[in-house]
Amino acid sequence: MKAVLCREFGPPETLVVEDIAEPELGPGEARVAVAACALNFFDTLIIQNRYQLKPGLPFSPGGEFSGVVEAVGEGVKSVRPGDRVIGYPGWGAAREKIVLYADRLVAVPDELDLEAAAGILIAYGTALHALKDRADLKSGETLAVLGASGGTGIAAVELGKLMGARVIACASSPDKLSFCAKHGADEGIDYAKDSLRDRLKELTDGRGVDVVYDAVGGNFAEQALRATAWLGRYLVIGFAAGDIPRIPLNLALLKGLDIKGVFWGRFLEEDPEAGRANDRQLIQWVADGKLSTPVHKRFPLDQAAEALATIARREARGKIILVP
């Protein structure tokens, strides 16, 4: 079978596509024929050994996928051959077949397209955990989403709107903001030309925003913090800008502000039942048409390097997927 492999740490162009042996099946495991592998920003980091997850070489990138169960190992009762599923292995999905523990698979209803389903778990799972479990976002509150047109950003835009918030999308170009508006954003800020802090204040009549969803970091973090309301919540999602910001903690004191880390993968380990409940809710919302899981572009496996480069250049509007 074909697999995208990281044999040495480096940029996307160092990846190779090779024929490898089909993975063996062990007790409690399932083998899945991959229909689509969704890529995320952290895939651009993991192949450079710059991410908290550090698989041994060689490995395949790709932290989430959709597909059809081919076979199951001893003791597996949760899935059976022929089932349509999505899964979160953390890495390793950029290949034609994958083996993982069956309890990490989630059933997908027949009416849900497998390519659209491939990108549900990480982006939407992170956003739902952040907004519901960490921020306790309430209907009527104001939510600012930084990096709003990317995979996790647009998930936060859609979920924030579904949860009844007023959503302010923050992105780096007018076309990205237009994309966000089509997915429910009420307002937009182009932080490539406008002051993020000043515009957030203006759009809230000086009060500030209740919740900041920050997948960007860098210089925008402090600006967003300074534009939060009293008892606001600042969600630390990631650092797409490259720099981990140093936060003046007096801002948290003066605003009664909560700075909340969002580590979705750890959340699944610590509270797997809550994670599965969130997954089931997301799948139902997608199946009901309440969430769109937009796909920016599809690439074959042998174009994985360009697929990841598209994410690294921050050109994606929604998800980038590999289709074996």
Residue pairs with C-beta under 8 A, 6 or more apart in sequence:
1 19
1 20
1 21
1 22
1 95
1 96
1 97
2 17
2 18
2 19
2 20
2 95
2 96
2 301
2 324
3 17
3 18
3 19
3 20
3 60
3 94
3 95
3 96
3 301
4 15
4 16
4 17
4 60
4 61
4 62
4 94
4 95
4 301
4 304
4 322
5 15
5 16
5 17
5 18
5 20
5 58
5 59
5 60
6 14
6 15
6 46
6 47
6 57
6 58
6 59
6 60
6 61
7 14
7 16
7 57
7 58
8 14
8 57
9 47
9 48
9 49
9 57
10 47
10 48
11 47
11 48
11 309
11 312
12 44
12 47
12 304
12 305
12 306
12 307
12 308
12 309
12 312
13 305
13 309
14 47
14 305
15 47
15 61
15 304
15 305
15 308
17 301
17 302
17 304
20 95
22 31
22 97
23 31
23 97
23 98
23 99
24 99
25 31
25 71
25 72
25 73
25 99
26 73
26 99
27 73
27 74
27 75
28 73
28 74
28 75
28 76
28 101
28 102
28 103
29 72
29 73
29 76
29 99
29 100
29 101
29 102
30 69
30 71
30 72
30 73
30 76
30 79
30 85
30 99
30 100
30 101
30 102
30 105
31 69
31 70
31 71
31 72
31 97
31 98
31 99
32 65
32 67
32 68
32 69
32 70
32 85
32 87
32 97
32 98
32 99
32 100
32 105
33 67
33 68
33 70
33 96
33 97
34 65
34 66
34 67
34 93
34 95
34 96
34 97
34 98
34 324
35 65
35 66
35 67
35 68
35 114
35 115
35 118
35 323
35 324
36 65
36 66
36 67
36 114
36 115
36 117
36 118
36 298
36 321
36 322
36 323
37 62
37 64
37 65
37 93
37 94
37 95
37 118
37 321
37 322
37 323
37 324
38 62
38 63
38 64
38 65
38 66
38 118
38 119
38 122
38 123
38 151
38 319
38 320
38 321
39 61
39 62
39 94
39 307
39 308
39 311
39 319
39 320
39 321
39 322
40 63
40 64
40 122
40 123
40 151
40 152
40 311
41 150
41 151
41 152
41 215
41 238
41 240
41 311
41 312
42 51
42 53
42 63
42 238
43 61
43 62
43 63
43 91
43 308
43 311
44 308
44 311
44 312
45 51
46 53
46 54
46 55
46 61
46 91
47 61
47 308
53 90
53 91
53 265
55 90
55 91
55 92
59 91
59 92
60 91
60 92
60 93
60 94
60 95
61 91
61 92
61 93
61 94
61 304
61 308
62 89
62 91
62 92
62 93
62 94
62 95
62 322
63 88
63 89
63 90
63 91
63 93
63 122
64 86
64 87
64 88
64 89
64 93
64 118
64 119
64 120
64 121
64 122
65 86
65 87
65 89
65 93
65 98
65 118
66 84
66 85
66 86
66 87
66 108
66 114
66 115
66 117
66 118
67 84
67 85
67 87
67 98
67 114
68 82
68 83
68 84
68 85
68 114
69 79
69 80
69 81
69 82
69 83
69 85
69 105
70 81
70 97
71 81
72 79
72 80
72 81
72 102
73 102
76 102
78 102
78 103
78 105
79 85
79 102
79 105
79 107
83 105
83 107
84 107
84 108
84 109
84 110
84 112
84 114
85 105
85 106
85 107
85 108
86 105
86 106
86 108
86 117
86 118
86 120
86 121
86 283
87 93
87 98
87 100
87 104
87 105
87 106
87 121
88 104
88 121
88 122
88 125
88 265
88 268
89 98
89 100
89 104
90 265
92 98
92 100
94 301
94 304
94 322
95 301
95 324
96 301
96 324
106 121
106 276
106 279
106 280
106 283
107 283
108 114
108 117
108 283
109 283
109 287
111 287
112 283
112 286
112 287
115 295
115 298
115 321
115 323
116 286
116 293
116 295
117 283
117 286
117 293
118 319
118 321
119 151
119 293
119 295
119 318
119 319
119 321
120 279
120 282
120 283
120 286
120 293
121 279
121 282
122 151
122 152
122 264
123 151
123 152
123 154
123 155
123 319
124 155
124 159
124 282
124 286
124 291
124 293
125 264
125 275
125 278
125 279
125 282
126 152
126 155
126 237
126 262
126 264
127 152
127 155
127 156
127 159
127 213
128 159
128 278
128 281
128 282
129 262
129 264
129 267
129 275
129 278
130 156
130 213
130 235
130 237
130 260
130 262
130 264
131 137
131 143
131 156
131 159
131 160
131 163
131 211
131 213
131 235
132 163
132 278
133 267
133 274
133 278
134 233
134 235
134 260
134 261
134 262
135 211
135 213
135 233
135 235
135 260
136 233
137 143
137 160
137 163
137 165
137 210
137 211
138 163
138 164
138 165
138 210
139 163
139 164
139 165
140 164
140 165
140 166
141 165
141 166
141 210
141 211
142 165
142 166
142 168
142 204
142 209
142 210
142 211
142 229
143 156
143 160
143 165
143 166
143 167
143 168
143 209
143 210
143 211
143 212
143 213
144 168
144 170
144 189
144 200
144 209
144 211
144 212
144 213
144 224
144 227
145 153
145 156
145 157
145 160
145 167
145 168
145 169
145 170
145 180
145 185
145 213
146 153
146 170
146 191
146 196
146 212
146 213
146 214
146 215
146 216
146 220
146 224
147 153
147 170
147 171
147 214
147 215
147 216
147 240
147 314
148 154
148 156
148 157
148 169
148 170
148 171
148 176
148 177
148 180
148 185
148 188
149 169
149 171
149 176
149 177
149 179
149 180
149 316
149 317
149 318
150 215
150 240
150 311
150 314
150 316
150 317
150 318
151 316
151 318
151 319
151 320
152 215
152 237
152 238
153 169
153 171
153 180
153 213
153 215
154 179
154 180
154 183
154 294
154 317
154 318
155 291
156 213
156 215
157 167
157 169
157 180
157 183
157 184
157 185
158 183
158 184
158 291
158 292
159 291
160 167
160 184
160 213
161 167
161 183
161 184
161 185
161 186
162 184
162 285
162 290
162 291
165 210
165 211
166 186
166 187
167 184
167 185
167 186
167 187
168 185
168 186
168 187
168 188
168 189
168 200
168 203
168 209
169 177
169 180
169 181
169 185
169 187
169 188
169 189
170 188
170 189
170 191
170 196
170 200
170 220
170 224
171 177
171 180
171 188
171 189
171 190
171 191
172 190
172 191
172 192
172 314
173 190
173 192
174 190
176 317
177 185
177 188
177 189
177 190
178 188
179 317
179 318
180 188
181 188
183 292
183 294
187 203
189 196
189 199
189 200
189 203
191 199
191 220
191 223
195 223
196 220
196 223
196 224
196 227
197 223
197 224
197 226
197 227
200 208
200 209
200 224
200 227
201 208
201 227
204 227
204 229
207 229
208 227
208 228
208 229
208 230
208 232
208 255
209 224
209 227
209 228
209 229
209 232
210 228
210 229
210 231
210 232
210 233
211 232
211 233
211 234
211 235
212 224
212 225
212 227
212 228
212 232
212 233
212 234
212 235
213 235
213 237
214 220
214 221
214 224
214 234
214 235
214 236
214 237
215 237
215 238
215 240
216 238
216 239
216 240
216 241
217 236
217 238
217 239
217 240
217 241
217 242
217 243
217 244
217 245
218 239
218 241
218 242
218 243
218 245
219 241
219 243
219 245
220 241
221 245
221 247
222 245
222 247
222 248
222 251
224 234
225 234
225 247
225 251
225 252
225 257
226 251
228 234
228 255
228 257
229 255
230 255
230 256
231 255
231 256
231 257
231 258
232 255
232 256
232 257
232 258
233 257
233 258
233 260
234 257
234 258
234 259
234 260
235 260
235 262
236 259
236 260
236 261
236 262
237 262
239 245
240 314
247 259
251 257
252 258
252 259
267 274
267 275
268 275
282 291
285 291
286 292
286 293
293 318
293 319
294 317
294 318
294 319
295 318
295 319
295 320
295 321
296 310
296 315
296 316
296 317
296 318
296 319
296 320
297 307
297 310
297 316
297 320
297 321
298 321
298 322
298 323
299 306
299 307
299 320
299 321
299 322
299 323
300 322
300 323
300 324
301 322
301 323
301 324
304 322
307 320
307 321
307 322
308 320
310 316
310 320
311 320
